[in-house]
C-alpha cells in the first residue's frame, strides 16, 4: 500500500494497493519530482516502484536515515555497560583485632 504523506496537489489519503500475501513488507519512501508528491509504500523488495497516482510518472525512491545523536546518549550507554560488568570482591581483613590499622576490629 502506498500512502500520500505530503504534496501540494495530492489528495490527503491517496492509497495504492499491493498484493502482500499476508507477509509484513518493508516500507519505502518515494517522491514524484514534477508533482512534488511524496508516498510511503509497503511492498516486496522485488516489486518495482509504483507510478505516481497524479501524473502516472516514475517515482524516485528516497533514501532516509535516522538523525545522529551525540552526548548524553553515549554517556548513558557507557553507564549501562559498566553496570553489567562483574563487581570486584571487597578484600577481607587478613589481620586480627587490635592490629592498630583503625578498621574497628
C-alpha distance (Angstrom), angle and dihedral (degrees) to the residues before:
residue distance angle dihedral
X1 . . .
X2 3.79 . .
X3 3.76 120.7 .
X4 3.79 126.0 -166.2
X5 3.79 109.5 -120.9
X6 3.81 100.4 175.4
X7 3.77 143.6 -7.4
X8 3.78 139.1 127.1
X9 3.81 98.8 -114.4
X10 3.81 100.4 20.1
X11 3.79 122.3 116.1
X12 3.80 110.8 -108.4
X13 3.81 96.7 -118.9
X14 3.81 105.7 29.5
X15 3.81 109.5 165.6
X16 3.79 132.7 -172.8
X17 3.81 117.0 -165.6
X18 3.80 123.2 -137.9
X19 3.79 129.2 -174.7
X20 3.81 104.5 -110.8
X21 3.83 99.9 168.0
X22 3.80 90.3 -140.0
X23 3.81 95.1 -61.5
X24 3.79 124.2 128.5
X25 3.79 106.7 -111.0
X26 3.81 129.8 -155.1
X27 3.80 117.2 -106.9
X28 3.80 119.7 -120.4
X29 3.80 128.5 -171.0
X30 3.80 119.0 -138.8
X31 3.80 135.3 -177.1
X32 3.79 132.3 -160.6
X33 3.80 105.2 -147.7
X34 3.85 97.9 -159.6
X35 3.84 93.8 47.9
X36 3.81 97.2 35.8
X37 3.82 85.8 -131.6
X38 3.81 123.4 151.3
X39 3.78 122.7 -160.0
X40 3.77 134.2 -172.7
X41 3.82 110.4 -149.3
X42 3.80 132.0 -173.8
X43 3.77 114.2 -156.0
X44 3.79 144.8 123.2
X45 3.78 118.2 -70.8
X46 3.83 87.7 -116.4
X47 3.82 94.4 55.8
X48 3.79 114.9 100.4
X49 3.80 119.6 -119.4
X50 3.81 114.7 -82.7
X51 3.79 120.7 -109.6
X52 3.79 118.9 -109.8
X53 3.82 109.1 -89.9
X54 3.84 89.5 -145.5
X55 3.81 104.5 48.6
X56 3.84 100.9 5.1
X57 3.81 88.3 -124.6
X58 3.79 127.4 138.0
X59 3.79 117.6 -74.1
X60 3.81 120.5 -140.1
X61 3.80 118.0 -134.8
X62 3.79 110.8 -124.1
X63 3.78 120.3 -141.3
X64 3.79 108.8 -141.8
X65 3.78 128.7 179.3
X66 3.77 136.3 -172.8
X67 3.81 116.5 -100.2
X68 3.79 117.3 -99.4
X69 3.78 115.2 -109.2
X70 3.78 124.1 -155.1
X71 3.76 137.9 174.4
X72 3.78 119.8 25.4
X73 3.80 93.5 28.2
X74 3.80 91.8 60.7
X75 3.80 91.4 46.8
X76 3.81 91.6 51.3
X77 3.80 90.9 50.8
X78 3.79 90.8 49.7
X79 3.81 91.2 51.9
X80 3.79 91.1 48.1
X81 3.80 91.5 51.2
X82 3.82 91.1 49.8
X83 3.80 90.8 51.7
X84 3.82 89.6 57.5
X85 3.81 93.9 55.1
X86 3.82 116.8 95.9
X87 3.78 114.1 -98.9
X88 3.81 116.7 -118.0
X89 3.81 113.4 -110.1
X90 3.77 115.8 -109.2
X91 3.74 112.3 -113.9
X92 3.78 114.6 -109.7
X93 3.77 119.1 -132.7
X94 3.75 109.4 -97.7
X95 3.77 96.1 -168.8
X96 3.76 134.4 74.2
X97 3.79 131.0 -108.0
X98 3.80 117.5 -76.6
X99 3.81 94.9 31.7
X100 3.81 91.8 131.7
X101 3.82 97.8 -119.9
X102 3.81 93.0 122.4
X103 3.80 96.1 -122.8
X104 3.81 93.7 127.2
X105 3.82 98.5 -110.5
